[in-house]
């Protein structure tokens, strides 16, 4: 049997970006369903904007986008 193991370096920013306005994500890893990647992007968004990331669509957005991709 053969086994292949790969070790990749993981990098993360030295600071949170608030001092210099430079917001850097951590290195991406191979976790299932990208859980840690989303957590990092969510954290990055909050640090850069000061607001929580809200991915819920409002009723008005849903109505406006309902016709997208429909055949003319």
N, CA, C and O atoms as a Tripos MOL2 file, in Angstrom:
@<TRIPOS>MOLECULE
protein
  288   287    72     0     0
PROTEIN
NO_CHARGES

@<TRIPOS>ATOM
      1 N           0.8290   -1.1700    0.0000 N.3       1 UNK1
      2 CA          0.0000    0.0000    0.0000 C.3       1 UNK1
      3 C           0.8790    1.2410    0.0000 C.2       1 UNK1
      4 O           1.9340    1.2920    0.6320 O.2       1 UNK1
      5 N           0.4050    2.2290   -0.7270 N.am      2 UNK2
      6 CA          1.1260    3.4930   -0.7470 C.3       2 UNK2
      7 C           0.3450    4.5440    0.0220 C.2       2 UNK2
      8 O          -0.8860    4.5750   -0.0060 O.2       2 UNK2
      9 N           1.0690    5.3830    0.6930 N.am      3 UNK3
     10 CA          0.4490    6.4880    1.4050 C.3       3 UNK3
     11 C           1.1310    7.7680    0.9910 C.2       3 UNK3
     12 O           2.3580    7.8650    0.9900 O.2       3 UNK3
     13 N           0.3360    8.7330    0.6450 N.am      4 UNK4
     14 CA          0.8910   10.0300    0.2930 C.3       4 UNK4
     15 C           0.3650   11.0450    1.2910 C.2       4 UNK4
     16 O          -0.8430   11.2000    1.4670 O.2       4 UNK4
     17 N           1.2820   11.7250    1.9320 N.am      5 UNK5
     18 CA          0.9060   12.7510    2.8910 C.3       5 UNK5
     19 C           1.5750   14.0400    2.4690 C.2       5 UNK5
     20 O           2.7850   14.0930    2.2510 O.2       5 UNK5
     21 N           0.7860   15.0510    2.3610 N.am      6 UNK6
     22 CA          1.2940   16.3570    1.9750 C.3       6 UNK6
     23 C           1.0980   17.3260    3.1310 C.2       6 UNK6
     24 O           0.0260   17.3800    3.7350 O.2       6 UNK6
     25 N           2.1120   18.0670    3.4230 N.am      7 UNK7
     26 CA          2.0250   19.0720    4.4780 C.3       7 UNK7
     27 C           2.2130   20.4280    3.8310 C.2       7 UNK7
     28 O           3.2430   20.7020    3.2150 O.2       7 UNK7
     29 N           1.2070   21.2720    3.9770 N.am      8 UNK8
     30 CA          1.2740   22.6170    3.4160 C.3       8 UNK8
     31 C           1.3680   23.6360    4.5440 C.2       8 UNK8
     32 O           0.7640   23.4730    5.6040 O.2       8 UNK8
     33 N           2.1290   24.6780    4.2950 N.am      9 UNK9
     34 CA          2.2310   25.7500    5.2700 C.3       9 UNK9
     35 C           0.9200   26.5140    5.3330 C.2       9 UNK9
     36 O           0.2750   26.7380    4.3090 O.2       9 UNK9
     37 N           0.5300   26.9100    6.5250 N.am     10 UNK10
     38 CA         -0.6540   27.7420    6.7240 C.3      10 UNK10
     39 C          -0.1690   29.1070    7.1790 C.2      10 UNK10
     40 O           0.6680   29.2180    8.0750 O.2      10 UNK10
     41 N          -0.7000   30.1350    6.5540 N.am     11 UNK11
     42 CA         -0.3090   31.4960    6.8880 C.3      11 UNK11
     43 C          -1.5110   32.2480    7.4230 C.2      11 UNK11
     44 O          -2.6490   31.9870    7.0320 O.2      11 UNK11
     45 N          -1.2490   33.1820    8.3210 N.am     12 UNK12
     46 CA         -2.3050   34.0430    8.8300 C.3      12 UNK12
     47 C          -1.7200   35.4300    9.0460 C.2      12 UNK12
     48 O          -0.5180   35.5710    9.2700 O.2      12 UNK12
     49 N          -2.5630   36.4510    8.9790 N.am     13 UNK13
     50 CA         -2.0580   37.8150    9.1130 C.3      13 UNK13
     51 C          -1.5160   38.0780   10.5160 C.2      13 UNK13
     52 O          -1.9380   37.4500   11.4870 O.2      13 UNK13
     53 N          -0.5810   39.0100   10.6020 N.am     14 UNK14
     54 CA         -0.0100   39.3780   11.9050 C.3      14 UNK14
     55 C          -0.9790   40.1930   12.7540 C.2      14 UNK14
     56 O          -0.9540   40.1140   13.9820 O.2      14 UNK14
     57 N          -1.8290   40.9710   12.1010 N.am     15 UNK15
     58 CA         -2.7840   41.8130   12.8160 C.3      15 UNK15
     59 C          -4.1610   41.6650   12.2180 C.2      15 UNK15
     60 O          -4.3540   40.9310   11.2480 O.2      15 UNK15
     61 N          -5.1320   42.3750   12.8060 N.am     16 UNK16
     62 CA         -6.5130   42.2680   12.3050 C.3      16 UNK16
     63 C          -6.8250   43.2830   11.2210 C.2      16 UNK16
     64 O          -7.9260   43.2710   10.6710 O.2      16 UNK16
     65 N          -5.8780   44.1660   10.8980 N.am     17 UNK17
     66 CA         -6.0670   45.1250    9.8210 C.3      17 UNK17
     67 C          -6.6080   46.4660   10.2640 C.2      17 UNK17
     68 O          -6.6330   47.4040    9.4680 O.2      17 UNK17
     69 N          -7.0440   46.5880   11.5110 N.am     18 UNK18
     70 CA         -7.6460   47.8400   11.9590 C.3      18 UNK18
     71 C          -6.6250   48.9770   12.0170 C.2      18 UNK18
     72 O          -6.9920   50.1330   11.8060 O.2      18 UNK18
     73 N          -5.3740   48.6860   12.2920 N.am     19 UNK19
     74 CA         -4.3640   49.7400   12.4040 C.3      19 UNK19
     75 C          -3.9610   50.3180   11.0560 C.2      19 UNK19
     76 O          -3.7400   51.5240   10.9410 O.2      19 UNK19
     77 N          -3.8640   49.4670   10.0310 N.am     20 UNK20
     78 CA         -3.3630   49.9400    8.7440 C.3      20 UNK20
     79 C          -4.3740   49.8440    7.6060 C.2      20 UNK20
     80 O          -4.0810   50.2580    6.4840 O.2      20 UNK20
     81 N          -5.5530   49.3050    7.8800 N.am     21 UNK21
     82 CA         -6.5840   49.1990    6.8490 C.3      21 UNK21
     83 C          -6.2980   48.1320    5.8150 C.2      21 UNK21
     84 O          -6.9020   48.1330    4.7420 O.2      21 UNK21
     85 N          -5.3860   47.2210    6.1180 N.am     22 UNK22
     86 CA         -5.0710   46.1210    5.2130 C.3      22 UNK22
     87 C          -5.6130   44.8430    5.8430 C.2      22 UNK22
     88 O          -5.1540   44.4120    6.9000 O.2      22 UNK22
     89 N          -6.5930   44.2480    5.1770 N.am     23 UNK23
     90 CA         -7.2720   43.0720    5.7160 C.3      23 UNK23
     91 C          -6.8820   41.8620    4.8810 C.2      23 UNK23
     92 O          -7.1600   41.8020    3.6830 O.2      23 UNK23
     93 N          -6.2400   40.9100    5.5240 N.am     24 UNK24
     94 CA         -5.7020   39.7400    4.8260 C.3      24 UNK24
     95 C          -6.3510   38.4880    5.3980 C.2      24 UNK24
     96 O          -6.5100   38.3550    6.6110 O.2      24 UNK24
     97 N          -6.7220   37.5770    4.5120 N.am     25 UNK25
     98 CA         -7.3060   36.3160    4.9680 C.3      25 UNK25
     99 C          -6.1980   35.3400    5.3460 C.2      25 UNK25
    100 O          -5.0270   35.5490    5.0270 O.2      25 UNK25
    101 N          -6.5910   34.2810    6.0260 N.am     26 UNK26
    102 CA         -5.6420   33.2230    6.3380 C.3      26 UNK26
    103 C          -5.5060   32.3160    5.1150 C.2      26 UNK26
    104 O          -6.2900   32.4190    4.1710 O.2      26 UNK26
    105 N          -4.5150   31.4320    5.1350 N.am     27 UNK27
    106 CA         -4.3850   30.4530    4.0560 C.3      27 UNK27
    107 C          -5.6010   29.5500    4.0760 C.2      27 UNK27
    108 O          -6.1490   29.2510    5.1370 O.2      27 UNK27
    109 N          -6.0170   29.1170    2.8990 N.am     28 UNK28
    110 CA         -7.1620   28.2170    2.8280 C.3      28 UNK28
    111 C          -6.6990   26.7850    3.0080 C.2      28 UNK28
    112 O          -5.6090   26.4080    2.5770 O.2      28 UNK28
    113 N          -7.5470   25.9900    3.6560 N.am     29 UNK29
    114 CA         -7.2190   24.5890    3.8750 C.3      29 UNK29
    115 C          -8.2420   23.7150    3.1630 C.2      29 UNK29
    116 O          -9.1430   24.2180    2.4910 O.2      29 UNK29
    117 N          -8.0980   22.4300    3.3120 N.am     30 UNK30
    118 CA         -8.9420   21.4950    2.5650 C.3      30 UNK30
    119 C         -10.0760   20.9240    3.4020 C.2      30 UNK30
    120 O         -10.4610   19.7700    3.2080 O.2      30 UNK30
    121 N         -10.6200   21.7060    4.3290 N.am     31 UNK31
    122 CA        -11.7080   21.1910    5.1510 C.3      31 UNK31
    123 C         -12.9590   20.9820    4.3080 C.2      31 UNK31
    124 O         -13.1580   21.6460    3.2910 O.2      31 UNK31
    125 N         -13.7770   20.0710    4.7360 N.am     32 UNK32
    126 CA        -14.9960   19.7290    4.0200 C.3      32 UNK32
    127 C         -15.9800   20.8870    4.0440 C.2      32 UNK32
    128 O         -16.1710   21.5220    5.0810 O.2      32 UNK32
    129 N         -16.5950   21.1600    2.9240 N.am     33 UNK33
    130 CA        -17.6490   22.1650    2.7850 C.3      33 UNK33
    131 C         -17.1810   23.5870    3.0950 C.2      33 UNK33
    132 O         -18.0130   24.4720    3.2950 O.2      33 UNK33
    133 N         -15.9100   23.8160    3.1380 N.am     34 UNK34
    134 CA        -15.3430   25.1520    3.2800 C.3      34 UNK34
    135 C         -15.7810   25.8910    4.5470 C.2      34 UNK34
    136 O         -15.9040   27.1160    4.5310 O.2      34 UNK34
    137 N         -16.0170   25.1630    5.6470 N.am     35 UNK35
    138 CA        -16.4620   25.8150    6.8810 C.3      35 UNK35
    139 C         -15.4730   26.8730    7.3530 C.2      35 UNK35
    140 O         -15.8610   28.0070    7.6330 O.2      35 UNK35
    141 N         -14.2140   26.5100    7.4420 N.am     36 UNK36
    142 CA        -13.2340   27.4610    7.9570 C.3      36 UNK36
    143 C         -13.0020   28.6060    6.9880 C.2      36 UNK36
    144 O         -12.6850   29.7160    7.4150 O.2      36 UNK36
    145 N         -13.1530   28.3610    5.6990 N.am     37 UNK37
    146 CA        -13.0060   29.4280    4.7120 C.3      37 UNK37
    147 C         -14.1130   30.4580    4.9020 C.2      37 UNK37
    148 O         -13.8490   31.6600    4.8800 O.2      37 UNK37
    149 N         -15.3450   30.0020    5.0870 N.am     38 UNK38
    150 CA        -16.4440   30.9340    5.3200 C.3      38 UNK38
    151 C         -16.2320   31.6980    6.6110 C.2      38 UNK38
    152 O         -16.4560   32.9080    6.6490 O.2      38 UNK38
    153 N         -15.8090   31.0290    7.6660 N.am     39 UNK39
    154 CA        -15.5660   31.7170    8.9380 C.3      39 UNK39
    155 C         -14.5270   32.8160    8.7550 C.2      39 UNK39
    156 O         -14.6650   33.9030    9.3160 O.2      39 UNK39
    157 N         -13.4860   32.5360    7.9730 N.am     40 UNK40
    158 CA        -12.4410   33.5240    7.7270 C.3      40 UNK40
    159 C         -12.9820   34.7030    6.9160 C.2      40 UNK40
    160 O         -12.6910   35.8570    7.2320 O.2      40 UNK40
    161 N         -13.7640   34.4210    5.8800 N.am     41 UNK41
    162 CA        -14.3400   35.4930    5.0550 C.3      41 UNK41
    163 C         -15.3140   36.3260    5.8870 C.2      41 UNK41
    164 O         -15.3360   37.5510    5.7670 O.2      41 UNK41
    165 N         -16.1060   35.6840    6.7190 N.am     42 UNK42
    166 CA        -17.0330   36.3870    7.5930 C.3      42 UNK42
    167 C         -16.2770   37.3060    8.5500 C.2      42 UNK42
    168 O         -16.6760   38.4530    8.7530 O.2      42 UNK42
    169 N         -15.2070   36.8180    9.1300 N.am     43 UNK43
    170 CA        -14.3810   37.6180   10.0270 C.3      43 UNK43
    171 C         -13.7360   38.7820    9.2790 C.2      43 UNK43
    172 O         -13.6900   39.9040    9.7850 O.2      43 UNK43
    173 N         -13.2420   38.5130    8.0860 N.am     44 UNK44
    174 CA        -12.6100   39.5420    7.2590 C.3      44 UNK44
    175 C         -13.6110   40.6530    6.9340 C.2      44 UNK44
    176 O         -13.2720   41.8330    7.0140 O.2      44 UNK44
    177 N         -14.8300   40.2850    6.5710 N.am     45 UNK45
    178 CA        -15.8730   41.2630    6.2610 C.3      45 UNK45
    179 C         -16.1770   42.1340    7.4780 C.2      45 UNK45
    180 O         -16.2790   43.3560    7.3670 O.2      45 UNK45
    181 N         -16.3190   41.5020    8.6320 N.am     46 UNK46
    182 CA        -16.6500   42.2420    9.8500 C.3      46 UNK46
    183 C         -15.5250   43.1920   10.2310 C.2      46 UNK46
    184 O         -15.7860   44.3290   10.6250 O.2      46 UNK46
    185 N         -14.2790   42.7470   10.1190 N.am     47 UNK47
    186 CA        -13.1500   43.6160   10.4440 C.3      47 UNK47
    187 C         -13.0600   44.7970    9.4780 C.2      47 UNK47
    188 O         -12.7240   45.9050    9.8950 O.2      47 UNK47
    189 N         -13.3540   44.5810    8.2040 N.am     48 UNK48
    190 CA        -13.2260   45.6310    7.1970 C.3      48 UNK48
    191 C         -14.3820   46.6230    7.2370 C.2      48 UNK48
    192 O         -14.1770   47.8190    7.0300 O.2      48 UNK48
    193 N         -15.6070   46.1360    7.5040 N.am     49 UNK49
    194 CA        -16.7730   47.0130    7.4460 C.3      49 UNK49
    195 C         -17.3120   47.4020    8.8110 C.2      49 UNK49
    196 O         -17.9940   48.4190    8.9390 O.2      49 UNK49
    197 N         -17.0160   46.6050    9.8340 N.am     50 UNK50
    198 CA        -17.5820   46.8460   11.1560 C.3      50 UNK50
    199 C         -18.9800   46.2750   11.3080 C.2      50 UNK50
    200 O         -19.6010   46.4240   12.3600 O.2      50 UNK50
    201 N         -19.4850   45.6210   10.2610 N.am     51 UNK51
    202 CA        -20.8360   45.0440   10.2760 C.3      51 UNK51
    203 C         -20.7760   43.5350   10.1140 C.2      51 UNK51
    204 O         -19.8420   42.9830    9.5340 O.2      51 UNK51
    205 N         -21.8140   42.8820   10.6500 N.am     52 UNK52
    206 CA        -21.9490   41.4390   10.4350 C.3      52 UNK52
    207 C         -22.3380   41.1860    8.9870 C.2      52 UNK52
    208 O         -23.0900   41.9670    8.4060 O.2      52 UNK52
    209 N         -21.8460   40.1220    8.4060 N.am     53 UNK53
    210 CA        -22.2060   39.7330    7.0550 C.3      53 UNK53
    211 C         -23.6120   39.1450    7.0800 C.2      53 UNK53
    212 O         -23.8800   38.1900    7.8100 O.2      53 UNK53
    213 N         -24.5130   39.7210    6.2740 N.am     54 UNK54
    214 CA        -25.8990   39.2760    6.2250 C.3      54 UNK54
    215 C         -26.1750   38.7360    4.8270 C.2      54 UNK54
    216 O         -26.2480   39.5030    3.8670 O.2      54 UNK54
    217 N         -26.3270   37.4340    4.7110 N.am     55 UNK55
    218 CA        -26.5530   36.8060    3.4180 C.3      55 UNK55
    219 C         -28.0170   36.4690    3.1760 C.2      55 UNK55
    220 O         -28.3420   35.7450    2.2350 O.2      55 UNK55
    221 N         -28.8850   36.9820    4.0090 N.am     56 UNK56
    222 CA        -30.3060   36.7290    3.7890 C.3      56 UNK56
    223 C         -30.8500   37.7460    2.8040 C.2      56 UNK56
    224 O         -30.5450   38.9350    2.8960 O.2      56 UNK56
    225 N         -31.6450   37.2850    1.8760 N.am     57 UNK57
    226 CA        -32.2480   38.1700    0.8730 C.3      57 UNK57
    227 C         -33.5410   38.7440    1.4390 C.2      57 UNK57
    228 O         -34.2900   38.0500    2.1270 O.2      57 UNK57
    229 N         -33.7940   40.0110    1.1450 N.am     58 UNK58
    230 CA        -35.0590   40.6090    1.5520 C.3      58 UNK58
    231 C         -36.1260   40.2230    0.5390 C.2      58 UNK58
    232 O         -35.8030   39.7660   -0.5580 O.2      58 UNK58
    233 N         -37.3820   40.4020    0.8920 N.am     59 UNK59
    234 CA        -38.4750   40.0900   -0.0300 C.3      59 UNK59
    235 C         -38.3430   40.8880   -1.3210 C.2      59 UNK59
    236 O         -38.6040   40.3610   -2.4030 O.2      59 UNK59
    237 N         -37.9400   42.1550   -1.2190 N.am     60 UNK60
    238 CA        -37.8000   43.0020   -2.4110 C.3      60 UNK60
    239 C         -36.6980   42.4590   -3.3340 C.2      60 UNK60
    240 O         -36.8480   42.4720   -4.5560 O.2      60 UNK60
    241 N         -35.5930   41.9830   -2.7460 N.am     61 UNK61
    242 CA        -34.5110   41.4200   -3.5600 C.3      61 UNK61
    243 C         -34.9650   40.1330   -4.2380 C.2      61 UNK61
    244 O         -34.6440   39.8950   -5.4020 O.2      61 UNK61
    245 N         -35.7000   39.3160   -3.5230 N.am     62 UNK62
    246 CA        -36.1800   38.0600   -4.1030 C.3      62 UNK62
    247 C         -37.1110   38.3300   -5.2760 C.2      62 UNK62
    248 O         -37.0320   37.6490   -6.2980 O.2      62 UNK62
    249 N         -37.9850   39.3100   -5.1400 N.am     63 UNK63
    250 CA        -38.9070   39.6600   -6.2230 C.3      63 UNK63
    251 C         -38.1330   40.2250   -7.4050 C.2      63 UNK63
    252 O         -38.3980   39.8650   -8.5520 O.2      63 UNK63
    253 N         -37.1740   41.1110   -7.1300 N.am     64 UNK64
    254 CA        -36.3960   41.7310   -8.1970 C.3      64 UNK64
    255 C         -35.5630   40.7000   -8.9600 C.2      64 UNK64
    256 O         -35.3730   40.8190  -10.1700 O.2      64 UNK64
    257 N         -35.0690   39.6910   -8.2470 N.am     65 UNK65
    258 CA        -34.2120   38.6860   -8.8700 C.3      65 UNK65
    259 C         -34.9930   37.4960   -9.4200 C.2      65 UNK65
    260 O         -34.3980   36.6120  -10.0360 O.2      65 UNK65
    261 N         -36.2860   37.4520   -9.2180 N.am     66 UNK66
    262 CA        -37.0820   36.2960   -9.6460 C.3      66 UNK66
    263 C         -37.0560   36.0900  -11.1440 C.2      66 UNK66
    264 O         -37.1360   34.9540  -11.6100 O.2      66 UNK66
    265 N         -36.9470   37.1510  -11.9010 N.am     67 UNK67
    266 CA        -36.9720   37.0390  -13.3570 C.3      67 UNK67
    267 C         -35.6150   36.7760  -13.9770 C.2      67 UNK67
    268 O         -35.5260   36.5090  -15.1750 O.2      67 UNK67
    269 N         -34.5430   36.8470  -13.1770 N.am     68 UNK68
    270 CA        -33.2060   36.6170  -13.7340 C.3      68 UNK68
    271 C         -33.0600   35.1900  -14.2140 C.2      68 UNK68
    272 O         -33.4740   34.2520  -13.5330 O.2      68 UNK68
    273 N         -32.4890   35.0290  -15.3530 N.am     69 UNK69
    274 CA        -32.2390   33.7050  -15.9040 C.3      69 UNK69
    275 C         -33.4470   33.1140  -16.5920 C.2      69 UNK69
    276 O         -33.3600   32.0250  -17.1600 O.2      69 UNK69
    277 N         -34.5560   33.7950  -16.5550 N.am     70 UNK70
    278 CA        -35.7560   33.2840  -17.2350 C.3      70 UNK70
    279 C         -35.6560   33.5710  -18.7260 C.2      70 UNK70
    280 O         -35.0710   34.5700  -19.1450 O.2      70 UNK70
    281 N         -36.2250   32.6980  -19.5000 N.am     71 UNK71
    282 CA        -36.2220   32.8820  -20.9550 C.3      71 UNK71
    283 C         -37.1230   34.0470  -21.3190 C.2      71 UNK71
    284 O         -38.1770   34.2130  -20.7050 O.2      71 UNK71
    285 N         -36.7360   34.8800  -22.3230 N.am     72 UNK72
    286 CA        -37.5680   36.0410  -22.7050 C.3      72 UNK72
    287 C         -38.8600   35.6270  -23.3530 C.2      72 UNK72
    288 O         -39.6630   36.4800  -23.7290 O.2      72 UNK72
@<TRIPOS>BOND
     1     1     2 1
     2     2     3 1
     3     3     4 2
     4     3     5 am
     5     5     6 1
     6     6     7 1
     7     7     8 2
     8     7     9 am
     9     9    10 1
    10    10    11 1
    11    11    12 2
    12    11    13 am
    13    13    14 1
    14    14    15 1
    15    15    16 2
    16    15    17 am
    17    17    18 1
    18    18    19 1
    19    19    20 2
    20    19    21 am
    21    21    22 1
    22    22    23 1
    23    23    24 2
    24    23    25 am
    25    25    26 1
    26    26    27 1
    27    27    28 2
    28    27    29 am
    29    29    30 1
    30    30    31 1
    31    31    32 2
    32    31    33 am
    33    33    34 1
    34    34    35 1
    35    35    36 2
    36    35    37 am
    37    37    38 1
    38    38    39 1
    39    39    40 2
    40    39    41 am
    41    41    42 1
    42    42    43 1
    43    43    44 2
    44    43    45 am
    45    45    46 1
    46    46    47 1
    47    47    48 2
    48    47    49 am
    49    49    50 1
    50    50    51 1
    51    51    52 2
    52    51    53 am
    53    53    54 1
    54    54    55 1
    55    55    56 2
    56    55    57 am
    57    57    58 1
    58    58    59 1
    59    59    60 2
    60    59    61 am
    61    61    62 1
    62    62    63 1
    63    63    64 2
    64    63    65 am
    65    65    66 1
    66    66    67 1
    67    67    68 2
    68    67    69 am
    69    69    70 1
    70    70    71 1
    71    71    72 2
    72    71    73 am
    73    73    74 1
    74    74    75 1
    75    75    76 2
    76    75    77 am
    77    77    78 1
    78    78    79 1
    79    79    80 2
    80    79    81 am
    81    81    82 1
    82    82    83 1
    83    83    84 2
    84    83    85 am
    85    85    86 1
    86    86    87 1
    87    87    88 2
    88    87    89 am
    89    89    90 1
    90    90    91 1
    91    91    92 2
    92    91    93 am
    93    93    94 1
    94    94    95 1
    95    95    96 2
    96    95    97 am
    97    97    98 1
    98    98    99 1
    99    99   100 2
   100    99   101 am
   101   101   102 1
   102   102   103 1
   103   103   104 2
   104   103   105 am
   105   105   106 1
   106   106   107 1
   107   107   108 2
   108   107   109 am
   109   109   110 1
   110   110   111 1
   111   111   112 2
   112   111   113 am
   113   113   114 1
   114   114   115 1
   115   115   116 2
   116   115   117 am
   117   117   118 1
   118   118   119 1
   119   119   120 2
   120   119   121 am
   121   121   122 1
   122   122   123 1
   123   123   124 2
   124   123   125 am
   125   125   126 1
   126   126   127 1
   127   127   128 2
   128   127   129 am
   129   129   130 1
   130   130   131 1
   131   131   132 2
   132   131   133 am
   133   133   134 1
   134   134   135 1
   135   135   136 2
   136   135   137 am
   137   137   138 1
   138   138   139 1
   139   139   140 2
   140   139   141 am
   141   141   142 1
   142   142   143 1
   143   143   144 2
   144   143   145 am
   145   145   146 1
   146   146   147 1
   147   147   148 2
   148   147   149 am
   149   149   150 1
   150   150   151 1
   151   151   152 2
   152   151   153 am
   153   153   154 1
   154   154   155 1
   155   155   156 2
   156   155   157 am
   157   157   158 1
   158   158   159 1
   159   159   160 2
   160   159   161 am
   161   161   162 1
   162   162   163 1
   163   163   164 2
   164   163   165 am
   165   165   166 1
   166   166   167 1
   167   167   168 2
   168   167   169 am
   169   169   170 1
   170   170   171 1
   171   171   172 2
   172   171   173 am
   173   173   174 1
   174   174   175 1
   175   175   176 2
   176   175   177 am
   177   177   178 1
   178   178   179 1
   179   179   180 2
   180   179   181 am
   181   181   182 1
   182   182   183 1
   183   183   184 2
   184   183   185 am
   185   185   186 1
   186   186   187 1
   187   187   188 2
   188   187   189 am
   189   189   190 1
   190   190   191 1
   191   191   192 2
   192   191   193 am
   193   193   194 1
   194   194   195 1
   195   195   196 2
   196   195   197 am
   197   197   198 1
   198   198   199 1
   199   199   200 2
   200   199   201 am
   201   201   202 1
   202   202   203 1
   203   203   204 2
   204   203   205 am
   205   205   206 1
   206   206   207 1
   207   207   208 2
   208   207   209 am
   209   209   210 1
   210   210   211 1
   211   211   212 2
   212   211   213 am
   213   213   214 1
   214   214   215 1
   215   215   216 2
   216   215   217 am
   217   217   218 1
   218   218   219 1
   219   219   220 2
   220   219   221 am
   221   221   222 1
   222   222   223 1
   223   223   224 2
   224   223   225 am
   225   225   226 1
   226   226   227 1
   227   227   228 2
   228   227   229 am
   229   229   230 1
   230   230   231 1
   231   231   232 2
   232   231   233 am
   233   233   234 1
   234   234   235 1
   235   235   236 2
   236   235   237 am
   237   237   238 1
   238   238   239 1
   239   239   240 2
   240   239   241 am
   241   241   242 1
   242   242   243 1
   243   243   244 2
   244   243   245 am
   245   245   246 1
   246   246   247 1
   247   247   248 2
   248   247   249 am
   249   249   250 1
   250   250   251 1
   251   251   252 2
   252   251   253 am
   253   253   254 1
   254   254   255 1
   255   255   256 2
   256   255   257 am
   257   257   258 1
   258   258   259 1
   259   259   260 2
   260   259   261 am
   261   261   262 1
   262   262   263 1
   263   263   264 2
   264   263   265 am
   265   265   266 1
   266   266   267 1
   267   267   268 2
   268   267   269 am
   269   269   270 1
   270   270   271 1
   271   271   272 2
   272   271   273 am
   273   273   274 1
   274   274   275 1
   275   275   276 2
   276   275   277 am
   277   277   278 1
   278   278   279 1
   279   279   280 2
   280   279   281 am
   281   281   282 1
   282   282   283 1
   283   283   284 2
   284   283   285 am
   285   285   286 1
   286   286   287 1
   287   287   288 2
@<TRIPOS>SUBSTRUCTURE
     1 UNK1         2 RESIDUE 1 A UNK
     2 UNK2         6 RESIDUE 1 A UNK
     3 UNK3        10 RESIDUE 1 A UNK
     4 UNK4        14 RESIDUE 1 A UNK
     5 UNK5        18 RESIDUE 1 A UNK
     6 UNK6        22 RESIDUE 1 A UNK
     7 UNK7        26 RESIDUE 1 A UNK
     8 UNK8        30 RESIDUE 1 A UNK
     9 UNK9        34 RESIDUE 1 A UNK
    10 UNK10       38 RESIDUE 1 A UNK
    11 UNK11       42 RESIDUE 1 A UNK
    12 UNK12       46 RESIDUE 1 A UNK
    13 UNK13       50 RESIDUE 1 A UNK
    14 UNK14       54 RESIDUE 1 A UNK
    15 UNK15       58 RESIDUE 1 A UNK
    16 UNK16       62 RESIDUE 1 A UNK
    17 UNK17       66 RESIDUE 1 A UNK
    18 UNK18       70 RESIDUE 1 A UNK
    19 UNK19       74 RESIDUE 1 A UNK
    20 UNK20       78 RESIDUE 1 A UNK
    21 UNK21       82 RESIDUE 1 A UNK
    22 UNK22       86 RESIDUE 1 A UNK
    23 UNK23       90 RESIDUE 1 A UNK
    24 UNK24       94 RESIDUE 1 A UNK
    25 UNK25       98 RESIDUE 1 A UNK
    26 UNK26      102 RESIDUE 1 A UNK
    27 UNK27      106 RESIDUE 1 A UNK
    28 UNK28      110 RESIDUE 1 A UNK
    29 UNK29      114 RESIDUE 1 A UNK
    30 UNK30      118 RESIDUE 1 A UNK
    31 UNK31      122 RESIDUE 1 A UNK
    32 UNK32      126 RESIDUE 1 A UNK
    33 UNK33      130 RESIDUE 1 A UNK
    34 UNK34      134 RESIDUE 1 A UNK
    35 UNK35      138 RESIDUE 1 A UNK
    36 UNK36      142 RESIDUE 1 A UNK
    37 UNK37      146 RESIDUE 1 A UNK
    38 UNK38      150 RESIDUE 1 A UNK
    39 UNK39      154 RESIDUE 1 A UNK
    40 UNK40      158 RESIDUE 1 A UNK
    41 UNK41      162 RESIDUE 1 A UNK
    42 UNK42      166 RESIDUE 1 A UNK
    43 UNK43      170 RESIDUE 1 A UNK
    44 UNK44      174 RESIDUE 1 A UNK
    45 UNK45      178 RESIDUE 1 A UNK
    46 UNK46      182 RESIDUE 1 A UNK
    47 UNK47      186 RESIDUE 1 A UNK
    48 UNK48      190 RESIDUE 1 A UNK
    49 UNK49      194 RESIDUE 1 A UNK
    50 UNK50      198 RESIDUE 1 A UNK
    51 UNK51      202 RESIDUE 1 A UNK
    52 UNK52      206 RESIDUE 1 A UNK
    53 UNK53      210 RESIDUE 1 A UNK
    54 UNK54      214 RESIDUE 1 A UNK
    55 UNK55      218 RESIDUE 1 A UNK
    56 UNK56      222 RESIDUE 1 A UNK
    57 UNK57      226 RESIDUE 1 A UNK
    58 UNK58      230 RESIDUE 1 A UNK
    59 UNK59      234 RESIDUE 1 A UNK
    60 UNK60      238 RESIDUE 1 A UNK
    61 UNK61      242 RESIDUE 1 A UNK
    62 UNK62      246 RESIDUE 1 A UNK
    63 UNK63      250 RESIDUE 1 A UNK
    64 UNK64      254 RESIDUE 1 A UNK
    65 UNK65      258 RESIDUE 1 A UNK
    66 UNK66      262 RESIDUE 1 A UNK
    67 UNK67      266 RESIDUE 1 A UNK
    68 UNK68      270 RESIDUE 1 A UNK
    69 UNK69      274 RESIDUE 1 A UNK
    70 UNK70      278 RESIDUE 1 A UNK
    71 UNK71      282 RESIDUE 1 A UNK
    72 UNK72      286 RESIDUE 1 A UNK
